Amino acid sequence: MLKKILVKGPALSRSGYGEQTRFALRALRSRSDVFEVFIINIPWGRTGHITDTGEETQWIHKTMAKTAAYAQTAQGSPQFDLSLQVTIPLEFEKIAPINIGYTAGIECSKVSPKWIEKSNATVDKIITISGHSKNVFENTKYNVTNQQTGEQVANWGLTVPVGVVGYPVKQTDPEPLDVEFETTKNFLVVSQWGPRKNLDNTIRWFVEEFKDDPDAGLILKTNMASDSIMDREFTSHRLKRLLSEAKAWGVEDRKCKIYLLHGELTEGNLTWLYQHPTMLALVNIAHGEGFGLPLFEAAYNGLPLVTITWGGQMDFICKKNKKGKLVPHVARVNYDVAPVQAAAVWEGVIEKDSMWAFAKEASYKNALRDVTEKQKHHRNLADNLKKEILANFDENTLYEKFVSFLHEEPDEEVAEWLKKIEKISEL
């Protein structure tokens, strides 16, 4: 008999959590001999929605309709064998006899005590998307007081097991955008604008480094919250306001170009950008990433990366050398780990005493310049990294790994990998 599994998540959202939900659905569909899938679609902030009419989108809509019909026939109390909840732990709940939380985790150094409390009380297992997230979940400890007994509890933390399943490679044919770049030495940024993403410094330091180079360009695929026309105006205004400060940076006559791409892009459009002949690297100096999906996509498309070696991207930016040591294959940006900015503190999510990475200005500028001057070297690094990712992030392999975790304990291979990642991060 098929197991009835309820997937609750933003199945139609253009967001990281939306992509997680769709990955989970693909994995479950690969085992239609085991699972009967039901879907409750939830909104995810102010992100855009999937509007295409492809097979997957049609299947999601049909499955949502089936779920609604089943709920009606069950008089509002449908029975499921297990639930898979794609969201942050604050929203985990007991829905079925077995409940599994599927979350990106947190990008900083600790999870909120509310996350731990809710996870321990509602789910049987957690699946997260990177070694960084797993480490943070398992290593976050608090000294607390039992409210009922008054007893002091030291090193209180998560009690449910945590597994790691990253994203798979998705090969997509390029779909050209109706844009032209005047510059021949271009760097790409794919990121939402917010405190964690560090876009102000990403842009400012680029301008300072290439102020006298009319062939240098920074292409920003970004937004403030959504792909709406109003959001485009907000984003454009934010960018213009930032660039208006150039004189205060010592930049009197900026010759490098800044391009703003705003609005809904297909996976094919992004592939076209990653593979564009003028693109030298994807840039990401965010303070932390749960996984770093644009970094991942750029890497398996063979585009060099400019990034730090801290956070979720550590799962895929490294390759073993001849001695078996994992070595980052990126234009490496040095960083300091320090407390999060006050603007990033989020009640119940990002704690005020959390830490994350702050890229060093000089190192970032040096990395940009190095990519520009040593293009062949960085292409070779990128080609080697691409081969590594294609070999280890195969779609079917990750589907199998994901599905197996729904009813098995995580294996020991992940733990060994995480130990190696930790050592690299400390270098």
LOTIMAR-968716 format. One line per field, with one value per residue (C-alpha): x, y, z. Coordinates in steps of 0.02 Angstrom, whole numbers. Layout:
% LOTIMAR-968716
u <- [X_...] $
v <- [Y_...] $
w <- [Z_...] $
***
This chain:
% LOTIMAR-968716
u <- [0_64_111_9_131_75_200_167_274_282_268_234_350_501_614_742_608_503_646_667_484_492_650_563_414_525_611_444_379_532_463_281_288_308_220_54_86_-29_14_-36_38_85_141_322_341_317_408_344_248_277_164_226_117_248_215_280_173_19_52_70_-98_-182_-109_-166_-341_-334_-280_-427_-548_-476_-497_-679_-717_-629_-742_-597_-491_-386_-268_-87_53_184_209_354_353_461_480_573_560_446_310_335_182_114_9_35_103_276_327_486_547_638_725_868_917_1006_1151_1235_1318_1169_984_853_799_622_678_749_596_475_579_595_408_339_452_538_680_751_822_928_1022_1204_1336_1341_1157_1175_1322_1231_1076_1177_1304_1186_1170_1088_1085_900_783_643_489_395_530_648_793_943_979_1151_1188_1006_985_909_861_799_917_973_1018_1091_1032_1095_1020_1046_1114_977_1040_942_961_1005_866_936_878_840_985_1155_1310_1425_1566_1676_1736_1578_1541_1370_1272_1111_1041_896_939_943_1061_1129_1174_1298_1254_1302_1484_1478_1436_1537_1700_1678_1656_1809_1915_1859_1816_1936_1895_1756_1761_1716_1534_1434_1270_1145_999_915_757_700_561_469_468_332_342_336_478_580_558_612_763_814_799_905_1040_1041_1049_1198_1292_1258_1375_1523_1605_1612_1708_1835_1759_1734_1703_1646_1688_1638_1458_1322_1175_1011_910_744_593_553_690_673_802_853_880_995_1089_1116_1189_1302_1366_1378_1548_1584_1549_1708_1635_1486_1514_1444_1511_1353_1378_1313_1219_1111_1171_1202_1096_1157_1337_1296_1209_1350_1479_1400_1384_1573_1574_1715_1663_1718_1663_1710_1744_1614_1434_1331_1433_1573_1480_1516_1655_1794_1884_2010_2190_2312_2345_2159_2143_1989_2037_1918_1913_1861_1935_1943_1892_1957_1837_1813_1677_1590_1418_1274_1223_1081_978_989_922_753_652_640_753_920_982_1072_1225_1238_1394_1425_1559_1614_1714_1873_1873_2052_2037_1876_1955_2109_2000_1905_2068_2145_1998_2016_2202_2212_2057_2130_2181_2010_1924_2028_1977_1796_1806_1878_1745_1609_1668_1668_1491_1422_1496_1431_1266_1176_988_941_1071_1006_825_870_963_818_686_791_805_617_628_811_938_1071_1230_1405_1475_1399_1486_1655_1626_1577_1738_1838_1735_1763_1951_1948_1843_1971_2116] $
v <- [0_173_290_450_594_774_902_1073_1210_1352_1238_1381_1513_1583_1571_1458_1373_1357_1266_1155_1108_1066_964_864_837_774_656_588_571_466_338_331_148_201_369_448_634_770_956_1107_1261_1403_1581_1630_1813_1929_1820_1793_1639_1505_1547_1429_1290_1153_974_997_1152_1065_913_1025_1108_939_870_1023_996_811_862_981_848_720_843_867_682_658_793_908_776_690_554_548_427_563_748_841_1025_1142_1297_1371_1275_1406_1342_1155_1066_893_843_656_508_549_729_783_962_1013_1180_1284_1313_1473_1564_1622_1531_1479_1442_1524_1433_1446_1343_1209_1205_1193_1061_950_962_934_840_671_719_870_875_1025_1077_1095_1041_1218_1211_1039_1094_1248_1147_1016_1132_1267_1247_1354_1356_1362_1349_1220_1329_1192_1131_1281_1161_1234_1138_1156_1126_1114_1088_991_811_754_689_802_746_838_831_965_1022_921_984_1042_1057_1190_1254_1440_1562_1731_1891_2045_2142_2196_2224_2363_2294_2142_2105_2069_2003_1933_1950_1850_1898_1980_2147_2136_2147_1970_1982_2126_2204_2381_2330_2212_2360_2496_2399_2346_2527_2580_2444_2471_2656_2692_2539_2567_2382_2321_2287_2224_2141_2140_2018_2080_2143_2207_2080_2032_2046_2179_2345_2439_2333_2375_2560_2532_2430_2555_2697_2603_2572_2752_2818_2706_2757_2940_2920_2881_3050_3013_2854_2955_2909_3068_2999_2818_2730_2551_2502_2441_2347_2311_2158_2151_2042_1861_1759_1580_1448_1459_1647_1618_1483_1608_1732_1601_1550_1723_1743_1910_1844_1822_1762_1757_1864_1823_1901_1876_1860_1682_1559_1411_1331_1466_1408_1541_1496_1314_1345_1456_1325_1180_1295_1320_1501_1550_1605_1749_1707_1673_1499_1503_1443_1322_1341_1243_1084_1108_1236_1114_981_851_878_737_713_694_864_968_1133_1277_1303_1485_1659_1658_1810_1820_1861_1889_1805_1935_1972_2004_2183_2255_2274_2086_2034_1949_1897_1708_1683_1776_1800_1961_1866_1763_1773_1769_1814_1987_1990_2092_2237_2221_2034_2055_2186_2078_1929_2032_2094_1921_1849_1989_1967_1776_1723_1560_1505_1538_1453_1299_1303_1322_1178_1062_1114_1087_908_877_942_846_687_711_804_692_714_531_502_647_594_423_500_615_480_359_486_488_319_292_369_477_385_421_487_657_673_636_763_896_870_903_1058_1128_1113_1206_1346_1372_1398] $
w <- [0_-45_97_98_117_137_73_148_72_-55_-206_-327_-254_-347_-196_-117_-14_-171_-258_-104_-112_-297_-272_-135_-249_-390_-270_-210_-388_-428_-304_-355_-306_-123_-100_-143_-138_-74_-74_29_-54_63_20_48_92_-55_-181_-357_-413_-544_-691_-827_-896_-897_-845_-668_-635_-705_-594_-440_-476_-504_-344_-245_-314_-267_-90_-73_-135_-12_132_85_75_241_315_352_441_308_366_309_351_360_326_246_296_192_298_446_610_689_573_603_670_709_559_541_642_570_535_447_438_279_303_236_416_462_380_540_686_793_782_889_1049_980_829_943_1055_908_819_972_1004_829_709_709_592_503_328_287_132_184_306_376_421_498_603_667_714_807_890_955_1143_1277_1466_1511_1658_1664_1687_1780_1899_1906_1868_1773_1613_1535_1351_1302_1116_973_1009_838_702_560_384_236_56_-63_-227_-386_-550_-669_-847_-941_-1118_-1125_-1167_-1223_-1140_-1242_-1167_-1229_-1124_-1183_-1077_-1109_-932_-835_-662_-615_-453_-426_-258_-167_-86_104_255_237_53_75_-94_-44_-19_-168_-280_-194_-189_-370_-422_-323_-402_-583_-581_-725_-832_-962_-1009_-833_-791_-642_-689_-547_-554_-397_-315_-146_-117_-276_-466_-471_-564_-399_-332_-486_-447_-267_-321_-455_-331_-203_-332_-395_-217_-179_-338_-300_-152_-267_-240_-54_-99_-197_-366_-466_-639_-642_-806_-760_-795_-679_-756_-666_-716_-627_-653_-679_-765_-821_-779_-961_-945_-796_-890_-1032_-908_-828_-999_-1076_-1163_-1077_-902_-801_-635_-520_-366_-193_-33_68_255_248_137_183_22_-109_-257_-383_-337_-366_-532_-594_-543_-637_-788_-782_-725_-604_-429_-318_-141_39_108_246_242_142_-19_62_16_-170_-200_-151_-249_-191_-245_-283_-97_-62_23_-13_-92_-134_-324_-319_-317_-128_-26_152_292_478_581_688_766_645_611_714_554_526_697_676_828_835_685_692_869_914_976_816_708_522_395_341_180_184_64_3_-23_-124_-236_-260_-308_-437_-511_-510_-608_-734_-758_-747_-842_-907_-731_-659_-805_-772_-588_-641_-766_-634_-509_-638_-666_-478_-457_-606_-533_-356_-371_-493_-489_-468_-333_-229_-255_-185_-39_1_-6_98_238_255_338_382_497_411_364_431_267_298_466_389_251_378_476_319_278_453_434_269_343_480_358] $
***
